[in-house]
Amino acid sequence: MSVLFDEVLFYTTRFKTVITCGSEDDQTRELFASGIWFATPKGGKNLFYATNRHLVDYDFDKKGWHHMGANSIASVDIELRKFNGNTPSHETKFFNLVSPPNKVYYPKDNSDLAIISISTNQTVFQNATKQGYRPMCISMDSFLADNTYFIKSLKLVDSVSFIGFPKGVFDTDRNLPIARNANIASAPSLPFKNDAVEGEIVLVSGLSFGGSSGSPVISIPVGNKGIGVGRVLESKLVGIMAGHLVDKDDKHKGLSYFIKSPKIIDTLKENNLI
């Protein structure tokens, strides 16, 4: 299908958030979600991991954390895959690569996006690579969709896939995510807004649920059989899955939404990381 789809199962990994609970922070719980590794030539010794802000920033979603009985976030560990030479294996391990977490957010609004910057000079990172564990990074320059892509290329009802680790339904033997398809449900060139949610997001008709937060959203390539004569759509990373809409009984409406990928670029620029 494309180089991006061939390898996206390995770009996408889990991370583990350990939260403190109880009256005196005497209990802990582990929560798992998804994210994607990427690199940029201008990043120098830094690699980047994109996920949702509500998963790593306690103050961003205090109501949600309180609902789970959490008092604070104790640590964030990111999964690395073991490689045999250049071949990824089925073995993975969690490393505390972000202690203290170098997390950055977009400073001009409350976008549900977090970028974790990780230096390859960190001792823990170097020890992991010596053991054969390392990330597989998407090239931001090659595969990240920019604003022009949303204006001129991506269309309403185009197909996308989001790749992640929904709770209990991923490949636990090989530690691999699963892919689910959805269709673009709101004008991709415009920020979707209503009473339920707003921001630099796109609505899709698809089911995102627990564990899917942080999943990369990839556009499915189109050849000359697509909408419009001779239309071709190149596959790109178009965003990070962030949540879904619910009805008054808190049931899934069948509509989910993702943070648009240009926000990743904007966040890096605003924090002087590129």
C-alpha positions in Angstrom: 0.0 0.0 0.0 2.7 2.5 1.0 6.0 2.6 3.0 4.0 4.4 5.8 1.5 1.6 6.1 4.1 -1.1 5.8 5.9 0.1 9.0 3.3 2.0 11.0 2.7 -1.0 13.3 6.3 -0.4 14.6 6.2 3.4 14.7 3.2 3.1 17.1 4.0 2.0 20.7 2.3 2.1 24.1 3.2 4.2 27.1 2.4 3.6 30.7 1.3 6.3 33.1 1.6 5.4 36.7 -0.9 7.4 38.9 -1.1 7.7 42.7 -4.3 7.0 44.4 -5.6 6.7 48.0 -5.9 9.1 50.8 -2.2 9.4 51.3 -0.9 8.5 47.7 -0.3 5.0 49.1 -1.7 3.2 46.1 -0.7 3.2 42.4 -2.4 2.2 39.2 -1.0 1.7 35.7 -2.8 3.1 32.7 -1.8 2.4 29.1 -2.4 4.4 25.9 -0.9 4.9 22.5 1.6 7.3 20.8 3.9 7.5 17.8 7.6 8.2 17.5 8.9 10.6 14.9 12.1 12.5 14.1 13.1 15.6 12.2 16.5 16.5 10.7 16.4 19.7 12.6 15.8 17.9 15.9 19.5 17.2 16.5 19.9 14.6 19.2 16.3 14.7 20.1 13.6 12.2 19.2 9.9 13.0 19.7 6.9 11.1 20.9 3.4 12.4 20.1 0.3 11.6 22.2 -2.5 13.3 24.0 -2.1 16.0 26.6 -4.9 14.6 28.8 -2.8 11.4 29.3 0.3 13.1 30.6 -0.7 16.4 32.1 -2.7 16.1 35.4 -3.8 19.7 35.4 -5.2 19.5 31.8 -7.9 17.1 32.8 -8.3 17.1 36.6 -12.0 16.1 36.3 -11.1 13.0 34.3 -8.2 12.0 36.7 -10.4 12.5 39.8 -13.1 10.3 38.2 -10.5 7.5 38.1 -9.5 8.3 41.7 -6.1 9.7 40.8 -4.3 12.2 42.9 -1.2 12.7 40.7 0.9 11.3 37.9 3.9 9.5 39.4 5.8 8.5 36.2 5.5 8.0 32.4 7.3 5.1 30.8 7.5 4.6 27.0 7.7 1.2 25.3 10.7 0.3 23.1 10.9 -2.6 20.8 13.9 -5.0 20.6 15.7 -5.2 17.3 17.8 -8.0 15.9 20.0 -6.0 13.7 17.6 -3.9 11.6 14.7 -6.4 12.1 12.1 -5.5 14.7 11.3 -8.4 17.1 8.1 -9.2 19.1 9.9 -8.4 22.3 9.2 -5.0 24.0 10.1 -3.3 27.3 9.0 -0.1 29.1 11.7 2.4 29.9 11.4 5.5 32.1 12.8 7.7 29.4 11.1 10.9 30.6 12.0 11.4 34.2 11.5 14.3 34.6 9.3 14.3 31.5 10.3 16.9 29.0 6.7 17.5 27.8 5.7 20.4 25.6 2.3 21.7 24.6 0.9 24.2 22.2 1.0 27.5 24.2 -1.8 29.4 22.3 -4.8 27.1 23.0 -5.8 24.0 24.9 -5.1 21.5 22.2 -5.2 17.9 23.5 -1.7 17.2 22.2 1.6 16.5 24.0 5.0 16.1 22.5 7.6 14.4 24.6 11.2 15.3 23.6 13.8 12.6 24.4 17.5 13.1 24.0 19.5 10.2 22.6 22.3 11.3 25.0 20.3 10.2 28.0 22.0 7.4 29.9 18.7 5.4 30.1 18.2 5.7 26.4 21.8 4.7 25.6 21.5 1.7 28.0 18.3 0.7 26.2 19.9 0.8 22.8 22.9 -1.3 24.1 20.3 -4.0 25.0 18.9 -3.8 21.5 15.8 -1.7 22.4 15.1 1.4 20.3 12.3 3.3 18.8 11.4 3.2 15.1 10.7 6.8 14.0 8.5 8.2 11.3 10.1 10.9 9.2 8.3 14.2 9.9 9.5 15.7 6.7 8.3 12.8 4.5 5.0 11.7 6.1 3.5 14.5 8.2 0.5 16.2 6.5 0.8 20.0 6.4 -2.0 22.6 6.1 -1.9 22.5 2.3 -2.7 18.7 2.4 -5.9 19.4 4.4 -6.9 22.2 2.1 -6.2 20.7 -1.3 -5.9 16.9 -0.9 -7.9 15.4 2.0 -11.7 15.3 1.3 -14.9 14.7 3.2 -15.6 10.9 3.5 -12.0 10.0 2.6 -10.9 6.9 4.5 -8.3 6.9 7.3 -6.9 4.3 9.7 -6.1 4.8 13.3 -3.5 2.5 14.8 -3.3 1.8 18.5 -3.8 -0.4 21.5 -7.4 -0.4 22.5 -7.8 -2.1 25.9 -7.8 -5.8 25.6 -8.0 -6.1 21.8 -4.4 -5.7 20.5 -1.9 -8.5 19.8 -0.5 -9.2 23.2 1.7 -12.0 22.0 3.7 -9.8 19.7 2.9 -6.5 21.4 1.6 -5.0 18.2 -1.3 -2.5 17.7 -4.3 -3.0 15.6 -5.7 -0.8 12.8 -9.3 0.4 12.5 -10.8 2.4 9.6 -13.0 5.5 9.7 -14.2 8.1 7.3 -13.6 11.9 7.5 -16.9 13.3 8.8 -16.2 17.0 9.0 -14.6 19.5 6.5 -10.9 18.6 6.9 -9.8 22.1 6.0 -11.9 23.7 8.8 -11.6 23.3 12.6 -14.6 21.4 13.8 -16.6 23.2 16.5 -19.8 22.5 18.5 -20.9 22.5 22.1 -19.2 19.2 22.8 -15.7 19.9 21.5 -13.7 22.4 19.6 -10.2 23.1 18.4 -7.9 22.1 15.5 -9.7 18.8 15.2 -11.4 16.7 12.5 -14.4 14.5 13.1 -14.5 10.9 11.9 -17.1 8.3 11.7 -15.4 5.5 13.7 -15.1 4.0 17.1 -12.3 5.2 19.3 -12.4 3.9 22.9 -10.2 3.2 25.9 -6.6 2.8 25.0 -7.1 4.4 21.6 -6.1 7.9 22.8 -2.9 9.0 21.2 -3.3 6.7 18.2 -1.7 8.0 15.0 -4.3 8.6 12.3 -3.1 7.8 8.7 -4.9 8.7 5.5 -5.5 5.7 3.2 -4.0 6.3 -0.3 -6.3 6.8 -3.2 -5.4 5.9 -6.9 -7.3 6.9 -10.0 -10.4 5.1 -8.8 -11.0 7.6 -6.0 -13.5 10.4 -6.0 -12.8 12.6 -9.0 -11.2 11.6 -12.3 -7.6 10.8 -11.9 -7.5 11.8 -8.2 -4.5 10.6 -6.3 -4.2 10.9 -2.5 -0.8 10.2 -0.9 -0.8 8.5 2.5 0.2 10.8 5.3 0.1 11.0 9.1 -2.9 13.4 9.5 -3.3 13.5 13.2 -3.5 12.0 16.7 -6.7 10.4 17.9 -8.0 12.4 21.0 -11.5 11.2 21.9 -15.1 10.5 20.9 -18.5 12.1 21.3 -21.0 10.7 23.8 -24.7 11.1 24.3 -26.5 12.1 27.5 -26.1 8.5 28.8 -22.4 8.6 28.2 -22.7 6.2 25.3 -20.5 6.4 22.2 -22.2 8.3 19.3 -20.1 6.5 16.7 -18.1 9.7 16.1 -14.5 10.3 17.2 -12.0 13.1 16.6 -8.3 13.7 16.1 -5.9 16.6 16.5 -4.7 17.7 13.1 -1.0 17.0 12.3 0.0 20.6 11.5 -0.5 21.2 15.2 2.5 18.9 15.8 4.7 21.2 13.7 3.3 24.3 15.4 3.9 22.9 18.8 7.6 22.1 18.0 8.1 25.5 16.5 6.5 27.4 19.4 8.7 25.5 21.9 11.9 26.1 19.8 12.4 22.4 19.1 12.8 22.8 15.4 
